[in-house]
């Protein structure tokens, strides 16, 4: 049975990925390393937490001895590394936490993998040739786009927030371990995810939470900022393909091909809520939208070109944004 380690598995994307992998790969032993910060919830794994093929390991990737113990106690054959601090607002208030987890934590994971899988630079242990470290990152490392253009795998890095800067740094560490040490790595950079199990601090859950509470729905600036929205379950299929079929040392951009402004997203959510759970006063939830002071250094537009993963790995989104958004709203209700 193959031991696959998922870091950050009690978080949003990690929990959805674990559920996907558990259903698809009955011969995998899934190990979930999670510190259980405020953004994690073990209840996300309620569907598999009693499975003999699932093991929860509470540990902090920023503590190398804890990480080393896991590799000592388990024969880890693959790592999909998602554990990270990810909320931009929090990175502005407490950037040190993001450096601690995203940079130092990723380095600890790479160090443990190298020490366990390789004898020396360029010398993988016999029988370990197919073991892989998959680093999950963000499109925010590329900075901000104007009205046109798309992020590709060759777009220069230009992070604009402490969060994106620490993710860019972690990407570079992973890249260095491939080029210097010959470690089998893959990097994926995704656009904005949405779906079940996302923490309520993120945009779509905030809109839902505020709306049903009959509170003002806060939208930064004038709401014109544009994001490419990716359904989390589509993202999980892309991660699955990248981990199993991606070329060592390569980066794959994963986007939803679904650009829209924050204003449009808020309207979509409010319109669906109007149908699913009408207000008692009969008015639209759209009336609750309120513009607030913009975030410092707020990137204006993100958009991903997924051509590489489409062509090389055969991945496609299911392109059901409104249906997926409705299912997401029902989950939070």
C-alpha positions as CSV (number, residue, x, y, z in Angstrom):
1,X,0.0,0.0,0.0
2,X,1.4,3.4,-1.0
3,X,1.9,5.9,1.8
4,X,1.0,9.4,0.5
5,X,1.5,12.4,2.8
6,X,-0.8,15.4,2.4
7,X,0.2,18.5,4.4
8,X,-2.6,20.9,5.4
9,X,-5.2,18.2,4.9
10,X,-7.7,19.7,7.3
11,X,-7.8,22.9,5.3
12,X,-10.0,23.8,2.4
13,X,-8.2,22.4,-0.6
14,X,-6.4,19.7,1.4
15,X,-9.6,18.2,2.8
16,X,-11.3,18.1,-0.6
17,X,-8.2,16.5,-2.1
18,X,-8.1,13.8,0.6
19,X,-11.7,12.9,0.0
20,X,-11.0,12.7,-3.7
21,X,-7.9,10.5,-3.3
22,X,-9.6,8.2,-0.8
23,X,-12.4,7.5,-3.2
24,X,-10.2,7.1,-6.3
25,X,-7.2,5.1,-4.9
26,X,-8.2,2.2,-2.6
27,X,-4.6,1.0,-2.5
28,X,-3.3,4.3,-1.0
29,X,-2.7,4.9,2.7
30,X,-3.4,8.6,3.2
31,X,-1.5,10.5,5.9
32,X,-2.7,14.0,6.8
33,X,-0.2,16.3,8.4
34,X,-1.9,19.3,9.9
35,X,-1.1,21.8,12.7
36,X,-4.8,22.6,13.2
37,X,-4.6,26.3,13.0
38,X,-7.8,28.5,13.0
39,X,-8.3,27.7,9.3
40,X,-8.3,23.9,9.7
41,X,-11.2,21.7,10.8
42,X,-10.9,17.9,11.2
43,X,-14.7,17.7,10.7
44,X,-13.9,18.3,7.0
45,X,-12.7,14.7,6.9
46,X,-15.7,13.2,8.6
47,X,-16.4,11.0,5.6
48,X,-13.1,9.2,5.9
49,X,-11.8,9.8,9.4
50,X,-12.7,6.3,10.6
51,X,-11.1,4.6,7.5
52,X,-8.2,2.2,7.9
53,X,-6.7,4.0,4.9
54,X,-6.6,7.4,6.6
55,X,-4.2,8.6,9.4
56,X,-4.2,12.0,11.0
57,X,-0.9,13.4,12.2
58,X,-1.0,16.6,14.2
59,X,2.3,18.4,13.6
60,X,3.8,21.7,12.6
61,X,5.8,21.9,9.4
62,X,7.8,24.7,10.9
63,X,9.2,22.3,13.5
64,X,11.7,20.1,11.7
65,X,11.9,17.5,14.4
66,X,8.2,16.8,14.1
67,X,8.5,16.5,10.4
68,X,11.5,14.2,10.7
69,X,9.7,12.0,13.1
70,X,6.9,11.4,10.6
71,X,9.4,10.4,7.9
72,X,11.1,8.1,10.5
73,X,7.8,6.4,11.5
74,X,6.3,6.1,8.0
75,X,7.7,5.1,4.7
76,X,6.5,8.2,2.8
77,X,6.3,7.5,-1.0
78,X,4.9,10.8,-2.1
79,X,4.1,14.3,-0.7
80,X,1.5,16.8,-1.8
81,X,2.4,19.9,0.1
82,X,-0.6,22.3,0.7
83,X,0.1,23.5,4.3
84,X,0.4,27.3,4.3
85,X,-0.9,30.5,5.7
86,X,-3.0,31.9,2.8
87,X,-5.1,34.9,3.7
88,X,-3.7,38.1,2.3
89,X,-5.2,40.4,4.9
90,X,-3.6,38.3,7.7
91,X,-0.2,38.5,5.9
92,X,-0.4,42.3,6.0
93,X,-1.1,42.3,9.7
94,X,1.4,39.4,10.6
95,X,3.9,38.8,7.9
96,X,6.3,37.0,10.2
97,X,3.8,34.1,10.5
98,X,3.7,33.7,6.8
99,X,7.5,33.6,6.5
100,X,7.6,31.1,9.4
101,X,5.1,28.7,7.8
102,X,5.3,29.2,4.1
103,X,9.1,29.6,3.7
104,X,10.6,27.8,6.7
105,X,8.0,25.1,6.7
106,X,8.4,24.3,3.0
107,X,12.2,24.2,3.5
108,X,11.7,21.7,6.4
109,X,9.6,19.5,4.2
110,X,12.2,19.6,1.4
111,X,15.0,18.8,3.8
112,X,13.1,15.8,5.2
113,X,12.3,14.5,1.8
114,X,15.9,14.9,0.6
115,X,17.4,13.2,3.6
116,X,15.0,10.2,3.3
117,X,14.9,9.8,-0.4
118,X,18.4,10.6,-1.6
119,X,21.9,9.6,-0.9
120,X,23.6,12.7,-2.3
121,X,22.8,15.4,-4.9
122,X,21.7,13.7,-8.1
123,X,21.7,10.3,-6.4
124,X,18.3,9.0,-5.5
125,X,18.2,5.9,-3.2
126,X,17.6,2.7,-5.0
127,X,13.9,2.0,-5.4
128,X,13.0,5.6,-4.6
129,X,13.2,6.9,-8.2
130,X,9.5,7.5,-8.5
131,X,8.9,9.3,-5.2
132,X,7.7,12.8,-5.7
133,X,7.3,16.1,-3.9
134,X,4.4,18.1,-5.3
135,X,4.3,21.8,-4.1
136,X,0.9,23.5,-4.4
137,X,1.2,27.3,-4.9
138,X,-0.8,30.3,-6.2
139,X,-1.1,32.5,-9.2
140,X,-0.5,35.5,-6.9
141,X,3.3,34.9,-7.2
142,X,3.0,36.5,-10.7
143,X,1.7,39.8,-9.4
144,X,-1.1,41.8,-11.1
145,X,-2.3,41.9,-14.7
146,X,-3.8,44.8,-16.7
147,X,-6.9,44.6,-18.7
148,X,-5.4,42.0,-21.0
149,X,-3.0,39.0,-20.9
150,X,-2.8,35.8,-18.9
151,X,-0.3,34.2,-16.5
152,X,1.7,31.5,-18.1
153,X,4.4,29.2,-16.6
154,X,7.0,31.6,-18.0
155,X,5.5,34.8,-16.5
156,X,8.2,36.5,-14.3
157,X,7.5,36.5,-10.6
158,X,6.3,39.8,-9.2
159,X,4.6,39.2,-5.8
160,X,2.9,42.2,-4.3
161,X,1.8,41.0,-0.8
162,X,3.7,39.3,2.1
163,X,1.5,36.2,1.4
164,X,2.4,36.0,-2.3
165,X,6.1,36.9,-1.6
166,X,6.4,33.9,0.8
167,X,4.7,31.6,-1.7
168,X,7.1,32.8,-4.4
169,X,10.0,32.1,-2.0
170,X,8.7,28.6,-1.3
171,X,8.3,28.0,-5.1
172,X,12.0,29.0,-5.6
173,X,13.1,26.6,-2.8
174,X,11.3,23.7,-4.5
175,X,12.8,24.7,-7.9
176,X,16.3,24.8,-6.3
177,X,15.9,21.3,-4.9
178,X,15.1,20.0,-8.3
179,X,18.0,21.7,-10.1
180,X,20.6,21.4,-7.4
181,X,19.8,18.1,-5.8
182,X,17.8,16.3,-8.5
183,X,14.8,15.9,-6.3
184,X,11.6,14.7,-8.1
185,X,9.4,17.8,-7.8
186,X,6.4,19.3,-9.4
187,X,4.9,22.8,-8.8
188,X,1.3,23.9,-9.5
189,X,0.1,27.4,-9.4
190,X,-3.7,27.8,-9.1
191,X,-6.2,30.6,-9.4
192,X,-8.8,31.5,-6.8
193,X,-10.6,28.4,-5.5
194,X,-14.2,28.2,-4.3
195,X,-16.4,25.4,-3.0
196,X,-17.3,23.5,0.1
197,X,-15.1,23.6,3.3
198,X,-13.5,27.0,2.5
199,X,-12.8,29.1,5.6
200,X,-15.4,31.8,6.2
201,X,-12.7,34.6,5.9
202,X,-12.6,34.2,2.1
203,X,-14.6,36.3,-0.4
204,X,-17.5,33.9,-1.4
205,X,-18.1,32.6,2.2
206,X,-18.0,36.2,3.5
207,X,-20.6,37.2,1.0
208,X,-22.9,34.3,2.0
209,X,-22.3,34.7,5.7
210,X,-23.0,38.4,5.7
211,X,-26.0,38.1,3.5
212,X,-27.8,35.5,5.5
213,X,-27.1,37.4,8.7
214,X,-28.7,40.5,7.1
215,X,-25.4,42.4,7.5
216,X,-23.5,44.7,5.0
217,X,-21.6,42.6,2.5
218,X,-18.1,44.2,2.4
219,X,-16.5,44.6,-1.1
220,X,-13.0,46.2,-1.3
221,X,-12.7,49.4,-3.3
222,X,-15.1,49.7,-6.1
223,X,-15.4,45.9,-6.6
224,X,-13.7,46.0,-10.0
225,X,-10.9,43.7,-9.1
226,X,-10.9,40.6,-11.3
227,X,-10.2,37.0,-10.4
228,X,-10.2,33.7,-12.3
229,X,-12.5,31.3,-10.3
230,X,-11.7,27.6,-10.0
231,X,-14.0,25.1,-8.4
232,X,-12.1,23.2,-5.7
233,X,-13.1,19.7,-7.0
234,X,-11.8,20.6,-10.5
235,X,-8.6,21.7,-8.8
236,X,-8.3,18.4,-7.1
237,X,-8.5,16.5,-10.4
238,X,-5.7,18.7,-11.7
239,X,-3.6,18.1,-8.6
240,X,-4.1,14.3,-9.0
241,X,-3.0,14.5,-12.6
242,X,0.0,16.7,-11.9
243,X,1.2,14.5,-9.1
244,X,0.8,11.2,-11.0
245,X,1.6,12.3,-14.6
246,X,3.5,15.6,-14.4
247,X,7.1,15.8,-15.7
248,X,9.7,16.2,-12.9
249,X,10.9,19.8,-12.5
250,X,7.9,21.2,-14.4
251,X,5.4,23.8,-13.3
252,X,1.7,23.7,-14.3
253,X,-0.7,26.6,-14.0
254,X,-4.3,25.6,-13.1
255,X,-7.1,28.1,-13.8
256,X,-10.8,28.0,-14.0
257,X,-11.0,30.0,-17.3
258,X,-13.7,31.9,-15.5
259,X,-12.8,35.6,-15.0
260,X,-15.1,37.9,-13.2
261,X,-15.0,41.0,-11.0
262,X,-15.7,40.9,-7.3
263,X,-18.9,42.9,-8.1
264,X,-20.1,40.2,-10.4
265,X,-19.3,37.4,-8.0
266,X,-21.2,39.2,-5.2
267,X,-24.2,39.6,-7.6
268,X,-24.1,36.0,-8.5
269,X,-24.2,34.9,-4.9
270,X,-26.9,37.3,-4.0
271,X,-29.1,36.3,-7.0
272,X,-28.8,32.6,-6.1
273,X,-29.5,33.4,-2.4
274,X,-32.6,35.3,-3.5
275,X,-33.9,32.0,-4.9
276,X,-32.6,29.6,-2.3
277,X,-33.4,31.6,0.8
278,X,-35.4,34.8,0.1
279,X,-35.2,37.6,2.6
280,X,-38.1,38.1,4.9
281,X,-38.7,41.6,3.6
282,X,-38.9,40.3,0.0
283,X,-36.0,42.5,-1.1
284,X,-32.8,41.3,-2.9
285,X,-29.6,40.5,-1.0
286,X,-27.9,42.8,-3.5
287,X,-29.0,45.7,-1.5
288,X,-26.7,44.6,1.3
289,X,-23.5,45.1,-0.8
290,X,-21.3,47.8,0.7
291,X,-18.0,49.1,-0.6
292,X,-15.3,49.4,2.0
293,X,-11.7,50.8,2.1
294,X,-9.5,48.9,-0.4
295,X,-6.8,46.5,0.8
296,X,-3.3,47.9,0.7
297,X,-1.5,46.8,-2.5
298,X,-4.6,45.1,-3.8
299,X,-3.8,43.3,-7.1
300,X,-6.2,44.3,-9.8
301,X,-6.5,41.3,-12.0
302,X,-5.4,37.6,-12.1
303,X,-6.0,35.3,-15.0
304,X,-4.4,31.9,-15.8
305,X,-3.5,30.3,-19.1
306,X,-4.0,26.6,-18.5
307,X,-2.9,25.5,-22.0
308,X,0.1,23.5,-20.7
309,X,-1.8,21.3,-18.3
310,X,-4.6,21.0,-20.8
311,X,-2.3,19.8,-23.6
312,X,0.3,17.9,-21.6
313,X,-1.9,16.1,-19.0
314,X,-5.3,16.3,-20.6
315,X,-6.9,18.2,-17.8
316,X,-10.1,20.2,-18.2
317,X,-12.5,22.0,-15.9
318,X,-16.2,20.9,-16.0
319,X,-17.2,24.6,-16.6
320,X,-20.3,24.6,-14.4
321,X,-19.7,27.8,-12.5
322,X,-23.3,28.7,-11.6
323,X,-24.2,25.1,-10.7
324,X,-21.0,24.8,-8.5
325,X,-21.6,28.1,-6.9
326,X,-25.2,27.1,-6.0
327,X,-23.9,23.9,-4.5
328,X,-21.4,25.9,-2.5
329,X,-24.0,28.3,-1.2
330,X,-26.2,25.3,-0.1
331,X,-23.3,23.9,1.8
332,X,-22.8,27.1,3.8
333,X,-26.5,27.6,4.4
